[in-house]
Amino acid sequence: MAKSFYHFLMKYRHPGAKDEISMFANEAYLDHGFPKTASNYDQLSSYLEFNGHYLPNMRIFDDVWELYLQHERS
């Protein structure tokens, strides 16, 4: 079974985050409402559109989503 997007994203958590992906991972970790078991783009995108105030833009999510898809295919 595939890992959830959240589980994949957590590998980018870093205490001294300077890049956008690590900052996203750190903030998602602190977001108690984040859909942790989701692996559906539309569900995650909708959630972040309305609740992802910590994302400066949705391109960051799209970039990580592409990494997630590549990882799941390998």
PDB file of N, CA, C, O and CB in Angstrom:
ATOM      1  N   MET A   1       0.843  -1.191   0.000  1.00  0.00           N
ATOM      2  CA  MET A   1       0.000   0.000   0.000  1.00  0.00           C
ATOM      3  C   MET A   1       0.883   1.247   0.000  1.00  0.00           C
ATOM      4  O   MET A   1       1.926   1.284   0.652  1.00  0.00           O
ATOM      5  CB  MET A   1      -0.956   0.003   1.226  1.00  0.00           C
ATOM      6  N   ALA A   2       0.455   2.248  -0.729  1.00  0.00           N
ATOM      7  CA  ALA A   2       1.229   3.484  -0.857  1.00  0.00           C
ATOM      8  C   ALA A   2       1.222   4.274   0.452  1.00  0.00           C
ATOM      9  O   ALA A   2       0.266   4.229   1.226  1.00  0.00           O
ATOM     10  CB  ALA A   2       0.671   4.348  -1.999  1.00  0.00           C
ATOM     11  N   LYS A   3       2.305   4.987   0.667  1.00  0.00           N
ATOM     12  CA  LYS A   3       2.373   5.889   1.817  1.00  0.00           C
ATOM     13  C   LYS A   3       1.463   7.081   1.554  1.00  0.00           C
ATOM     14  O   LYS A   3       1.243   7.469   0.407  1.00  0.00           O
ATOM     15  CB  LYS A   3       3.839   6.355   2.086  1.00  0.00           C
ATOM     16  N   SER A   4       0.945   7.649   2.615  1.00  0.00           N
ATOM     17  CA  SER A   4       0.168   8.876   2.451  1.00  0.00           C
ATOM     18  C   SER A   4       1.115  10.015   2.060  1.00  0.00           C
ATOM     19  O   SER A   4       2.325   9.940   2.277  1.00  0.00           O
ATOM     20  CB  SER A   4      -0.614   9.225   3.763  1.00  0.00           C
ATOM     21  N   PHE A   5       0.544  11.051   1.489  1.00  0.00           N
ATOM     22  CA  PHE A   5       1.336  12.216   1.123  1.00  0.00           C
ATOM     23  C   PHE A   5       2.015  12.802   2.362  1.00  0.00           C
ATOM     24  O   PHE A   5       3.189  13.169   2.317  1.00  0.00           O
ATOM     25  CB  PHE A   5       0.452  13.278   0.436  1.00  0.00           C
ATOM     26  N   TYR A   6       1.278  12.886   3.454  1.00  0.00           N
ATOM     27  CA  TYR A   6       1.819  13.428   4.697  1.00  0.00           C
ATOM     28  C   TYR A   6       3.039  12.627   5.148  1.00  0.00           C
ATOM     29  O   TYR A   6       4.063  13.204   5.512  1.00  0.00           O
ATOM     30  CB  TYR A   6       0.743  13.429   5.797  1.00  0.00           C
ATOM     31  N   HIS A   7       2.930  11.314   5.124  1.00  0.00           N
ATOM     32  CA  HIS A   7       4.044  10.457   5.528  1.00  0.00           C
ATOM     33  C   HIS A   7       5.263  10.731   4.645  1.00  0.00           C
ATOM     34  O   HIS A   7       6.388  10.809   5.140  1.00  0.00           O
ATOM     35  CB  HIS A   7       3.642   8.961   5.449  1.00  0.00           C
ATOM     36  N   PHE A   8       5.037  10.876   3.342  1.00  0.00           N
ATOM     37  CA  PHE A   8       6.122  11.200   2.422  1.00  0.00           C
ATOM     38  C   PHE A   8       6.708  12.582   2.745  1.00  0.00           C
ATOM     39  O   PHE A   8       7.927  12.747   2.789  1.00  0.00           O
ATOM     40  CB  PHE A   8       5.618  11.157   0.961  1.00  0.00           C
ATOM     41  N   LEU A   9       5.847  13.559   2.968  1.00  0.00           N
ATOM     42  CA  LEU A   9       6.287  14.925   3.244  1.00  0.00           C
ATOM     43  C   LEU A   9       7.148  15.008   4.504  1.00  0.00           C
ATOM     44  O   LEU A   9       8.067  15.823   4.576  1.00  0.00           O
ATOM     45  CB  LEU A   9       5.082  15.841   3.384  1.00  0.00           C
ATOM     46  N   MET A  10       6.855  14.173   5.487  1.00  0.00           N
ATOM     47  CA  MET A  10       7.567  14.255   6.764  1.00  0.00           C
ATOM     48  C   MET A  10       9.058  13.928   6.636  1.00  0.00           C
ATOM     49  O   MET A  10       9.838  14.288   7.518  1.00  0.00           O
ATOM     50  CB  MET A  10       6.928  13.317   7.766  1.00  0.00           C
ATOM     51  N   LYS A  11       9.461  13.265   5.575  1.00  0.00           N
ATOM     52  CA  LYS A  11      10.895  13.001   5.417  1.00  0.00           C
ATOM     53  C   LYS A  11      11.674  14.287   5.114  1.00  0.00           C
ATOM     54  O   LYS A  11      12.904  14.294   5.168  1.00  0.00           O
ATOM     55  CB  LYS A  11      11.122  11.975   4.296  1.00  0.00           C
ATOM     56  N   TYR A  12      10.968  15.363   4.800  1.00  0.00           N
ATOM     57  CA  TYR A  12      11.608  16.646   4.523  1.00  0.00           C
ATOM     58  C   TYR A  12      11.635  17.576   5.736  1.00  0.00           C
ATOM     59  O   TYR A  12      12.145  18.693   5.646  1.00  0.00           O
ATOM     60  CB  TYR A  12      10.900  17.329   3.383  1.00  0.00           C
ATOM     61  N   ARG A  13      11.088  17.123   6.876  1.00  0.00           N
ATOM     62  CA  ARG A  13      11.130  17.965   8.083  1.00  0.00           C
ATOM     63  C   ARG A  13      12.575  18.192   8.493  1.00  0.00           C
ATOM     64  O   ARG A  13      13.408  17.286   8.442  1.00  0.00           O
ATOM     65  CB  ARG A  13      10.331  17.315   9.251  1.00  0.00           C
ATOM     66  N   HIS A  14      12.847  19.413   8.897  1.00  0.00           N
ATOM     67  CA  HIS A  14      14.202  19.759   9.319  1.00  0.00           C
ATOM     68  C   HIS A  14      14.105  20.942  10.270  1.00  0.00           C
ATOM     69  O   HIS A  14      13.460  21.939   9.946  1.00  0.00           O
ATOM     70  CB  HIS A  14      15.123  20.091   8.092  1.00  0.00           C
ATOM     71  N   PRO A  15      14.733  20.850  11.435  1.00  0.00           N
ATOM     72  CA  PRO A  15      14.598  21.920  12.432  1.00  0.00           C
ATOM     73  C   PRO A  15      15.111  23.279  11.965  1.00  0.00           C
ATOM     74  O   PRO A  15      14.564  24.309  12.361  1.00  0.00           O
ATOM     75  CB  PRO A  15      15.324  21.531  13.678  1.00  0.00           C
ATOM     76  N   GLY A  16      16.127  23.301  11.150  1.00  0.00           N
ATOM     77  CA  GLY A  16      16.665  24.578  10.672  1.00  0.00           C
ATOM     78  C   GLY A  16      16.269  24.846   9.231  1.00  0.00           C
ATOM     79  O   GLY A  16      17.072  25.332   8.435  1.00  0.00           O
ATOM     80  N   ALA A  17      15.035  24.530   8.905  1.00  0.00           N
ATOM     81  CA  ALA A  17      14.569  24.591   7.508  1.00  0.00           C
ATOM     82  C   ALA A  17      14.813  25.948   6.863  1.00  0.00           C
ATOM     83  O   ALA A  17      14.455  26.993   7.407  1.00  0.00           O
ATOM     84  CB  ALA A  17      13.092  24.266   7.441  1.00  0.00           C
ATOM     85  N   LYS A  18      15.432  25.902   5.686  1.00  0.00           N
ATOM     86  CA  LYS A  18      15.655  27.126   4.921  1.00  0.00           C
ATOM     87  C   LYS A  18      15.004  27.036   3.538  1.00  0.00           C
ATOM     88  O   LYS A  18      14.729  28.059   2.911  1.00  0.00           O
ATOM     89  CB  LYS A  18      17.159  27.401   4.781  1.00  0.00           C
ATOM     90  N   ASP A  19      14.759  25.811   3.067  1.00  0.00           N
ATOM     91  CA  ASP A  19      14.138  25.676   1.750  1.00  0.00           C
ATOM     92  C   ASP A  19      12.622  25.540   1.899  1.00  0.00           C
ATOM     93  O   ASP A  19      12.122  25.188   2.967  1.00  0.00           O
ATOM     94  CB  ASP A  19      14.720  24.456   0.992  1.00  0.00           C
ATOM     95  N   GLU A  20      11.905  25.823   0.821  1.00  0.00           N
ATOM     96  CA  GLU A  20      10.444  25.859   0.851  1.00  0.00           C
ATOM     97  C   GLU A  20       9.816  24.516   1.223  1.00  0.00           C
ATOM     98  O   GLU A  20       8.825  24.473   1.951  1.00  0.00           O
ATOM     99  CB  GLU A  20       9.923  26.301  -0.489  1.00  0.00           C
ATOM    100  N   ILE A  21      10.385  23.436   0.730  1.00  0.00           N
ATOM    101  CA  ILE A  21       9.798  22.124   0.994  1.00  0.00           C
ATOM    102  C   ILE A  21       9.937  21.760   2.474  1.00  0.00           C
ATOM    103  O   ILE A  21       8.992  21.255   3.079  1.00  0.00           O
ATOM    104  CB  ILE A  21      10.466  21.046   0.112  1.00  0.00           C
ATOM    105  N   SER A  22      11.088  22.010   3.046  1.00  0.00           N
ATOM    106  CA  SER A  22      11.272  21.722   4.474  1.00  0.00           C
ATOM    107  C   SER A  22      10.383  22.610   5.340  1.00  0.00           C
ATOM    108  O   SER A  22       9.843  22.156   6.348  1.00  0.00           O
ATOM    109  CB  SER A  22      12.742  21.911   4.871  1.00  0.00           C
ATOM    110  N   MET A  23      10.232  23.869   4.948  1.00  0.00           N
ATOM    111  CA  MET A  23       9.345  24.753   5.706  1.00  0.00           C
ATOM    112  C   MET A  23       7.901  24.263   5.619  1.00  0.00           C
ATOM    113  O   MET A  23       7.173  24.294   6.611  1.00  0.00           O
ATOM    114  CB  MET A  23       9.450  26.202   5.185  1.00  0.00           C
ATOM    115  N   PHE A  24       7.485  23.809   4.430  1.00  0.00           N
ATOM    116  CA  PHE A  24       6.147  23.236   4.247  1.00  0.00           C
ATOM    117  C   PHE A  24       5.982  22.014   5.145  1.00  0.00           C
ATOM    118  O   PHE A  24       4.967  21.879   5.827  1.00  0.00           O
ATOM    119  CB  PHE A  24       5.906  22.853   2.759  1.00  0.00           C
ATOM    120  N   ALA A  25       6.965  21.129   5.150  1.00  0.00           N
ATOM    121  CA  ALA A  25       6.896  19.922   5.981  1.00  0.00           C
ATOM    122  C   ALA A  25       6.782  20.273   7.461  1.00  0.00           C
ATOM    123  O   ALA A  25       5.976  19.685   8.181  1.00  0.00           O
ATOM    124  CB  ALA A  25       8.130  19.041   5.747  1.00  0.00           C
ATOM    125  N   ASN A  26       7.575  21.216   7.905  1.00  0.00           N
ATOM    126  CA  ASN A  26       7.529  21.625   9.313  1.00  0.00           C
ATOM    127  C   ASN A  26       6.160  22.184   9.683  1.00  0.00           C
ATOM    128  O   ASN A  26       5.618  21.864  10.741  1.00  0.00           O
ATOM    129  CB  ASN A  26       8.613  22.668   9.601  1.00  0.00           C
ATOM    130  N   GLU A  27       5.604  23.021   8.810  1.00  0.00           N
ATOM    131  CA  GLU A  27       4.297  23.627   9.088  1.00  0.00           C
ATOM    132  C   GLU A  27       3.180  22.592   9.023  1.00  0.00           C
ATOM    133  O   GLU A  27       2.257  22.632   9.836  1.00  0.00           O
ATOM    134  CB  GLU A  27       4.014  24.761   8.099  1.00  0.00           C
ATOM    135  N   ALA A  28       3.250  21.671   8.072  1.00  0.00           N
ATOM    136  CA  ALA A  28       2.234  20.620   7.975  1.00  0.00           C
ATOM    137  C   ALA A  28       2.257  19.755   9.235  1.00  0.00           C
ATOM    138  O   ALA A  28       1.211  19.311   9.706  1.00  0.00           O
ATOM    139  CB  ALA A  28       2.465  19.746   6.713  1.00  0.00           C
ATOM    140  N   TYR A  29       3.434  19.521   9.770  1.00  0.00           N
ATOM    141  CA  TYR A  29       3.582  18.747  11.008  1.00  0.00           C
ATOM    142  C   TYR A  29       2.840  19.433  12.160  1.00  0.00           C
ATOM    143  O   TYR A  29       2.226  18.768  12.995  1.00  0.00           O
ATOM    144  CB  TYR A  29       5.081  18.571  11.363  1.00  0.00           C
ATOM    145  N   LEU A  30       2.903  20.744  12.196  1.00  0.00           N
ATOM    146  CA  LEU A  30       2.254  21.510  13.263  1.00  0.00           C
ATOM    147  C   LEU A  30       0.755  21.714  13.027  1.00  0.00           C
ATOM    148  O   LEU A  30       0.032  22.116  13.939  1.00  0.00           O
ATOM    149  CB  LEU A  30       2.926  22.855  13.404  1.00  0.00           C
ATOM    150  N   ASP A  31       0.292  21.436  11.808  1.00  0.00           N
ATOM    151  CA  ASP A  31      -1.106  21.613  11.425  1.00  0.00           C
ATOM    152  C   ASP A  31      -1.889  20.367  11.833  1.00  0.00           C
ATOM    153  O   ASP A  31      -1.868  19.356  11.131  1.00  0.00           O
ATOM    154  CB  ASP A  31      -1.241  21.880   9.890  1.00  0.00           C
ATOM    155  N   HIS A  32      -2.576  20.445  12.966  1.00  0.00           N
ATOM    156  CA  HIS A  32      -3.263  19.271  13.507  1.00  0.00           C
ATOM    157  C   HIS A  32      -4.450  18.825  12.654  1.00  0.00           C
ATOM    158  O   HIS A  32      -4.941  17.707  12.815  1.00  0.00           O
ATOM    159  CB  HIS A  32      -3.736  19.561  14.908  1.00  0.00           C
ATOM    160  N   GLY A  33      -4.911  19.687  11.752  1.00  0.00           N
ATOM    161  CA  GLY A  33      -6.021  19.313  10.887  1.00  0.00           C
ATOM    162  C   GLY A  33      -5.587  18.734   9.550  1.00  0.00           C
ATOM    163  O   GLY A  33      -6.426  18.316   8.753  1.00  0.00           O
ATOM    164  N   PHE A  34      -4.286  18.707   9.300  1.00  0.00           N
ATOM    165  CA  PHE A  34      -3.790  18.217   8.008  1.00  0.00           C
ATOM    166  C   PHE A  34      -4.286  16.791   7.774  1.00  0.00           C
ATOM    167  O   PHE A  34      -4.206  15.952   8.671  1.00  0.00           O
ATOM    168  CB  PHE A  34      -2.233  18.269   7.954  1.00  0.00           C
ATOM    169  N   PRO A  35      -4.800  16.512   6.566  1.00  0.00           N
ATOM    170  CA  PRO A  35      -5.302  15.157   6.275  1.00  0.00           C
ATOM    171  C   PRO A  35      -4.163  14.139   6.158  1.00  0.00           C
ATOM    172  O   PRO A  35      -3.648  13.887   5.069  1.00  0.00           O
ATOM    173  CB  PRO A  35      -6.123  15.165   4.975  1.00  0.00           C
ATOM    174  N   LYS A  36      -3.791  13.579   7.268  1.00  0.00           N
ATOM    175  CA  LYS A  36      -2.587  12.751   7.363  1.00  0.00           C
ATOM    176  C   LYS A  36      -2.656  11.429   6.602  1.00  0.00           C
ATOM    177  O   LYS A  36      -1.618  10.863   6.258  1.00  0.00           O
ATOM    178  CB  LYS A  36      -2.305  12.465   8.790  1.00  0.00           C
ATOM    179  N   THR A  37      -3.843  10.935   6.338  1.00  0.00           N
ATOM    180  CA  THR A  37      -3.958   9.656   5.640  1.00  0.00           C
ATOM    181  C   THR A  37      -4.268   9.825   4.152  1.00  0.00           C
ATOM    182  O   THR A  37      -4.369   8.835   3.428  1.00  0.00           O
ATOM    183  CB  THR A  37      -5.033   8.810   6.290  1.00  0.00           C
ATOM    184  N   ALA A  38      -4.418  11.056   3.695  1.00  0.00           N
ATOM    185  CA  ALA A  38      -4.820  11.313   2.308  1.00  0.00           C
ATOM    186  C   ALA A  38      -3.682  11.059   1.322  1.00  0.00           C
ATOM    187  O   ALA A  38      -2.511  11.323   1.597  1.00  0.00           O
ATOM    188  CB  ALA A  38      -5.312  12.747   2.165  1.00  0.00           C
ATOM    189  N   SER A  39      -4.073  10.542   0.172  1.00  0.00           N
ATOM    190  CA  SER A  39      -3.120  10.404  -0.926  1.00  0.00           C
ATOM    191  C   SER A  39      -3.806  10.802  -2.233  1.00  0.00           C
ATOM    192  O   SER A  39      -3.442  10.331  -3.310  1.00  0.00           O
ATOM    193  CB  SER A  39      -2.567   8.946  -1.009  1.00  0.00           C
ATOM    194  N   ASN A  40      -4.807  11.677  -2.115  1.00  0.00           N
ATOM    195  CA  ASN A  40      -5.584  12.160  -3.247  1.00  0.00           C
ATOM    196  C   ASN A  40      -5.279  13.638  -3.468  1.00  0.00           C
ATOM    197  O   ASN A  40      -5.428  14.454  -2.559  1.00  0.00           O
ATOM    198  CB  ASN A  40      -7.103  11.937  -3.015  1.00  0.00           C
ATOM    199  N   TYR A  41      -4.853  13.974  -4.678  1.00  0.00           N
ATOM    200  CA  TYR A  41      -4.443  15.350  -4.987  1.00  0.00           C
ATOM    201  C   TYR A  41      -5.556  16.354  -4.696  1.00  0.00           C
ATOM    202  O   TYR A  41      -5.319  17.377  -4.053  1.00  0.00           O
ATOM    203  CB  TYR A  41      -4.022  15.458  -6.451  1.00  0.00           C
ATOM    204  N   ASP A  42      -6.766  16.066  -5.164  1.00  0.00           N
ATOM    205  CA  ASP A  42      -7.862  17.028  -5.001  1.00  0.00           C
ATOM    206  C   ASP A  42      -8.189  17.277  -3.536  1.00  0.00           C
ATOM    207  O   ASP A  42      -8.431  18.415  -3.136  1.00  0.00           O
ATOM    208  CB  ASP A  42      -9.105  16.535  -5.724  1.00  0.00           C
ATOM    209  N   GLN A  43      -8.198  16.224  -2.743  1.00  0.00           N
ATOM    210  CA  GLN A  43      -8.484  16.371  -1.311  1.00  0.00           C
ATOM    211  C   GLN A  43      -7.415  17.231  -0.630  1.00  0.00           C
ATOM    212  O   GLN A  43      -7.733  18.141   0.136  1.00  0.00           O
ATOM    213  CB  GLN A  43      -8.564  14.985  -0.630  1.00  0.00           C
ATOM    214  N   LEU A  44      -6.165  16.936  -0.917  1.00  0.00           N
ATOM    215  CA  LEU A  44      -5.064  17.688  -0.302  1.00  0.00           C
ATOM    216  C   LEU A  44      -5.029  19.136  -0.788  1.00  0.00           C
ATOM    217  O   LEU A  44      -4.841  20.061   0.003  1.00  0.00           O
ATOM    218  CB  LEU A  44      -3.728  17.008  -0.604  1.00  0.00           C
ATOM    219  N   SER A  45      -5.209  19.318  -2.080  1.00  0.00           N
ATOM    220  CA  SER A  45      -5.189  20.656  -2.659  1.00  0.00           C
ATOM    221  C   SER A  45      -6.303  21.522  -2.073  1.00  0.00           C
ATOM    222  O   SER A  45      -6.078  22.678  -1.716  1.00  0.00           O
ATOM    223  CB  SER A  45      -5.323  20.580  -4.183  1.00  0.00           C
ATOM    224  N   SER A  46      -7.502  20.955  -1.979  1.00  0.00           N
ATOM    225  CA  SER A  46      -8.626  21.703  -1.404  1.00  0.00           C
ATOM    226  C   SER A  46      -8.346  22.078   0.040  1.00  0.00           C
ATOM    227  O   SER A  46      -8.593  23.209   0.459  1.00  0.00           O
ATOM    228  CB  SER A  46      -9.921  20.886  -1.491  1.00  0.00           C
ATOM    229  N   TYR A  47      -7.826  21.118   0.800  1.00  0.00           N
ATOM    230  CA  TYR A  47      -7.512  21.405   2.199  1.00  0.00           C
ATOM    231  C   TYR A  47      -6.525  22.573   2.296  1.00  0.00           C
ATOM    232  O   TYR A  47      -6.723  23.508   3.072  1.00  0.00           O
ATOM    233  CB  TYR A  47      -6.932  20.150   2.892  1.00  0.00           C
ATOM    234  N   LEU A  48      -5.465  22.500   1.497  1.00  0.00           N
ATOM    235  CA  LEU A  48      -4.426  23.530   1.580  1.00  0.00           C
ATOM    236  C   LEU A  48      -4.906  24.878   1.062  1.00  0.00           C
ATOM    237  O   LEU A  48      -4.474  25.917   1.562  1.00  0.00           O
ATOM    238  CB  LEU A  48      -3.201  23.097   0.802  1.00  0.00           C
ATOM    239  N   GLU A  49      -5.791  24.879   0.070  1.00  0.00           N
ATOM    240  CA  GLU A  49      -6.349  26.143  -0.434  1.00  0.00           C
ATOM    241  C   GLU A  49      -7.050  26.902   0.692  1.00  0.00           C
ATOM    242  O   GLU A  49      -6.941  28.125   0.784  1.00  0.00           O
ATOM    243  CB  GLU A  49      -7.340  25.878  -1.598  1.00  0.00           C
ATOM    244  N   PHE A  50      -7.764  26.177   1.543  1.00  0.00           N
ATOM    245  CA  PHE A  50      -8.546  26.811   2.602  1.00  0.00           C
ATOM    246  C   PHE A  50      -7.833  26.899   3.943  1.00  0.00           C
ATOM    247  O   PHE A  50      -8.175  27.751   4.763  1.00  0.00           O
ATOM    248  CB  PHE A  50      -9.817  26.074   2.781  1.00  0.00           C
ATOM    249  N   ASN A  51      -6.847  26.033   4.185  1.00  0.00           N
ATOM    250  CA  ASN A  51      -6.221  25.961   5.509  1.00  0.00           C
ATOM    251  C   ASN A  51      -4.706  26.115   5.495  1.00  0.00           C
ATOM    252  O   ASN A  51      -4.084  26.195   6.554  1.00  0.00           O
ATOM    253  CB  ASN A  51      -6.567  24.663   6.148  1.00  0.00           C
ATOM    254  N   GLY A  52      -4.115  26.157   4.330  1.00  0.00           N
ATOM    255  CA  GLY A  52      -2.661  26.197   4.241  1.00  0.00           C
ATOM    256  C   GLY A  52      -2.101  27.605   4.226  1.00  0.00           C
ATOM    257  O   GLY A  52      -1.307  27.963   3.355  1.00  0.00           O
ATOM    258  N   HIS A  53      -2.518  28.394   5.192  1.00  0.00           N
ATOM    259  CA  HIS A  53      -2.053  29.781   5.288  1.00  0.00           C
ATOM    260  C   HIS A  53      -0.531  29.870   5.385  1.00  0.00           C
ATOM    261  O   HIS A  53       0.051  30.916   5.101  1.00  0.00           O
ATOM    262  CB  HIS A  53      -2.685  30.463   6.495  1.00  0.00           C
ATOM    263  N   TYR A  54       0.100  28.791   5.780  1.00  0.00           N
ATOM    264  CA  TYR A  54       1.556  28.753   5.914  1.00  0.00           C
ATOM    265  C   TYR A  54       2.265  28.531   4.585  1.00  0.00           C
ATOM    266  O   TYR A  54       3.489  28.637   4.513  1.00  0.00           O
ATOM    267  CB  TYR A  54       1.953  27.669   6.882  1.00  0.00           C
ATOM    268  N   LEU A  55       1.514  28.225   3.535  1.00  0.00           N
ATOM    269  CA  LEU A  55       2.121  28.055   2.206  1.00  0.00           C
ATOM    270  C   LEU A  55       2.067  29.385   1.465  1.00  0.00           C
ATOM    271  O   LEU A  55       0.978  29.907   1.225  1.00  0.00           O
ATOM    272  CB  LEU A  55       1.392  26.934   1.387  1.00  0.00           C
ATOM    273  N   PRO A  56       3.216  29.945   1.097  1.00  0.00           N
ATOM    274  CA  PRO A  56       3.190  31.219   0.371  1.00  0.00           C
ATOM    275  C   PRO A  56       2.505  31.098  -0.992  1.00  0.00           C
ATOM    276  O   PRO A  56       1.922  32.065  -1.483  1.00  0.00           O
ATOM    277  CB  PRO A  56       4.608  31.741   0.187  1.00  0.00           C
ATOM    278  N   ASN A  57       2.577  29.907  -1.605  1.00  0.00           N
ATOM    279  CA  ASN A  57       1.864  29.658  -2.860  1.00  0.00           C
ATOM    280  C   ASN A  57       1.709  28.149  -3.049  1.00  0.00           C
ATOM    281  O   ASN A  57       2.435  27.347  -2.461  1.00  0.00           O
ATOM    282  CB  ASN A  57       2.618  30.299  -4.075  1.00  0.00           C
ATOM    283  N   MET A  58       0.746  27.798  -3.882  1.00  0.00           N
ATOM    284  CA  MET A  58       0.433  26.381  -4.084  1.00  0.00           C
ATOM    285  C   MET A  58       1.460  25.669  -4.962  1.00  0.00           C
ATOM    286  O   MET A  58       1.446  24.441  -5.043  1.00  0.00           O
ATOM    287  CB  MET A  58      -0.941  26.242  -4.701  1.00  0.00           C
ATOM    288  N   ARG A  59       2.331  26.396  -5.606  1.00  0.00           N
ATOM    289  CA  ARG A  59       3.384  25.772  -6.415  1.00  0.00           C
ATOM    290  C   ARG A  59       4.233  24.844  -5.555  1.00  0.00           C
ATOM    291  O   ARG A  59       4.677  23.796  -6.024  1.00  0.00           O
ATOM    292  CB  ARG A  59       4.274  26.848  -7.078  1.00  0.00           C
ATOM    293  N   ILE A  60       4.459  25.218  -4.311  1.00  0.00           N
ATOM    294  CA  ILE A  60       5.261  24.393  -3.408  1.00  0.00           C
ATOM    295  C   ILE A  60       4.588  23.031  -3.228  1.00  0.00           C
ATOM    296  O   ILE A  60       5.247  21.994  -3.302  1.00  0.00           O
ATOM    297  CB  ILE A  60       5.450  25.098  -2.030  1.00  0.00           C
ATOM    298  N   PHE A  61       3.279  23.040  -2.993  1.00  0.00           N
ATOM    299  CA  PHE A  61       2.556  21.773  -2.871  1.00  0.00           C
ATOM    300  C   PHE A  61       2.662  20.978  -4.174  1.00  0.00           C
ATOM    301  O   PHE A  61       2.921  19.775  -4.149  1.00  0.00           O
ATOM    302  CB  PHE A  61       1.071  22.024  -2.510  1.00  0.00           C
ATOM    303  N   ASP A  62       2.463  21.646  -5.302  1.00  0.00           N
ATOM    304  CA  ASP A  62       2.536  20.954  -6.593  1.00  0.00           C
ATOM    305  C   ASP A  62       3.913  20.323  -6.818  1.00  0.00           C
ATOM    306  O   ASP A  62       4.012  19.212  -7.339  1.00  0.00           O
ATOM    307  CB  ASP A  62       2.217  21.929  -7.734  1.00  0.00           C
ATOM    308  N   ASP A  63       4.960  21.025  -6.428  1.00  0.00           N
ATOM    309  CA  ASP A  63       6.320  20.482  -6.576  1.00  0.00           C
ATOM    310  C   ASP A  63       6.508  19.223  -5.723  1.00  0.00           C
ATOM    311  O   ASP A  63       7.069  18.228  -6.182  1.00  0.00           O
ATOM    312  CB  ASP A  63       7.368  21.547  -6.182  1.00  0.00           C
ATOM    313  N   VAL A  64       6.036  19.283  -4.489  1.00  0.00           N
ATOM    314  CA  VAL A  64       6.171  18.119  -3.608  1.00  0.00           C
ATOM    315  C   VAL A  64       5.270  16.985  -4.093  1.00  0.00           C
ATOM    316  O   VAL A  64       5.634  15.813  -3.987  1.00  0.00           O
ATOM    317  CB  VAL A  64       5.825  18.495  -2.145  1.00  0.00           C
ATOM    318  N   TRP A  65       4.106  17.326  -4.619  1.00  0.00           N
ATOM    319  CA  TRP A  65       3.213  16.299  -5.155  1.00  0.00           C
ATOM    320  C   TRP A  65       3.905  15.527  -6.282  1.00  0.00           C
ATOM    321  O   TRP A  65       3.790  14.304  -6.362  1.00  0.00           O
ATOM    322  CB  TRP A  65       1.898  16.936  -5.666  1.00  0.00           C
ATOM    323  N   GLU A  66       4.619  16.241  -7.147  1.00  0.00           N
ATOM    324  CA  GLU A  66       5.348  15.577  -8.240  1.00  0.00           C
ATOM    325  C   GLU A  66       6.426  14.640  -7.686  1.00  0.00           C
ATOM    326  O   GLU A  66       6.610  13.534  -8.195  1.00  0.00           O
ATOM    327  CB  GLU A  66       5.991  16.629  -9.178  1.00  0.00           C
ATOM    328  N   LEU A  67       7.132  15.081  -6.649  1.00  0.00           N
ATOM    329  CA  LEU A  67       8.132  14.217  -6.003  1.00  0.00           C
ATOM    330  C   LEU A  67       7.457  12.977  -5.403  1.00  0.00           C
ATOM    331  O   LEU A  67       7.975  11.864  -5.499  1.00  0.00           O
ATOM    332  CB  LEU A  67       8.900  15.001  -4.897  1.00  0.00           C
ATOM    333  N   TYR A  68       6.316  13.187  -4.797  1.00  0.00           N
ATOM    334  CA  TYR A  68       5.549  12.088  -4.205  1.00  0.00           C
ATOM    335  C   TYR A  68       5.161  11.063  -5.273  1.00  0.00           C
ATOM    336  O   TYR A  68       5.312   9.859  -5.068  1.00  0.00           O
ATOM    337  CB  TYR A  68       4.286  12.630  -3.500  1.00  0.00           C
ATOM    338  N   LEU A  69       4.659  11.549  -6.414  1.00  0.00           N
ATOM    339  CA  LEU A  69       4.261  10.638  -7.494  1.00  0.00           C
ATOM    340  C   LEU A  69       5.468   9.858  -8.028  1.00  0.00           C
ATOM    341  O   LEU A  69       5.378   8.658  -8.288  1.00  0.00           O
ATOM    342  CB  LEU A  69       3.592  11.427  -8.640  1.00  0.00           C
ATOM    343  N   GLN A  70       6.568  10.540  -8.183  1.00  0.00           N
ATOM    344  CA  GLN A  70       7.788   9.860  -8.669  1.00  0.00           C
ATOM    345  C   GLN A  70       8.217   8.783  -7.685  1.00  0.00           C
ATOM    346  O   GLN A  70       8.601   7.684  -8.085  1.00  0.00           O
ATOM    347  CB  GLN A  70       8.945  10.877  -8.883  1.00  0.00           C
ATOM    348  N   HIS A  71       8.152   9.100  -6.404  1.00  0.00           N
ATOM    349  CA  HIS A  71       8.541   8.145  -5.364  1.00  0.00           C
ATOM    350  C   HIS A  71       7.612   6.936  -5.369  1.00  0.00           C
ATOM    351  O   HIS A  71       8.069   5.801  -5.232  1.00  0.00           O
ATOM    352  CB  HIS A  71       8.529   8.818  -3.979  1.00  0.00           C
ATOM    353  N   GLU A  72       6.328   7.170  -5.524  1.00  0.00           N
ATOM    354  CA  GLU A  72       5.356   6.082  -5.493  1.00  0.00           C
ATOM    355  C   GLU A  72       5.476   5.178  -6.723  1.00  0.00           C
ATOM    356  O   GLU A  72       5.136   3.997  -6.655  1.00  0.00           O
ATOM    357  CB  GLU A  72       3.941   6.647  -5.398  1.00  0.00           C
ATOM    358  N   ARG A  73       5.951   5.715  -7.832  1.00  0.00           N
ATOM    359  CA  ARG A  73       6.106   4.924  -9.048  1.00  0.00           C
ATOM    360  C   ARG A  73       7.358   4.056  -8.999  1.00  0.00           C
ATOM    361  O   ARG A  73       7.441   3.042  -9.692  1.00  0.00           O
ATOM    362  CB  ARG A  73       6.155   5.835 -10.263  1.00  0.00           C
ATOM    363  N   SER A  74       8.326   4.450  -8.186  1.00  0.00           N
ATOM    364  CA  SER A  74       9.607   3.707  -8.162  1.00  0.00           C
ATOM    365  C   SER A  74       9.552   2.509  -7.237  1.00  0.00           C
ATOM    366  O   SER A  74      10.538   1.785  -7.105  1.00  0.00           O
ATOM    367  CB  SER A  74      10.748   4.624  -7.730  1.00  0.00           C
TER     368      SER A  74
END
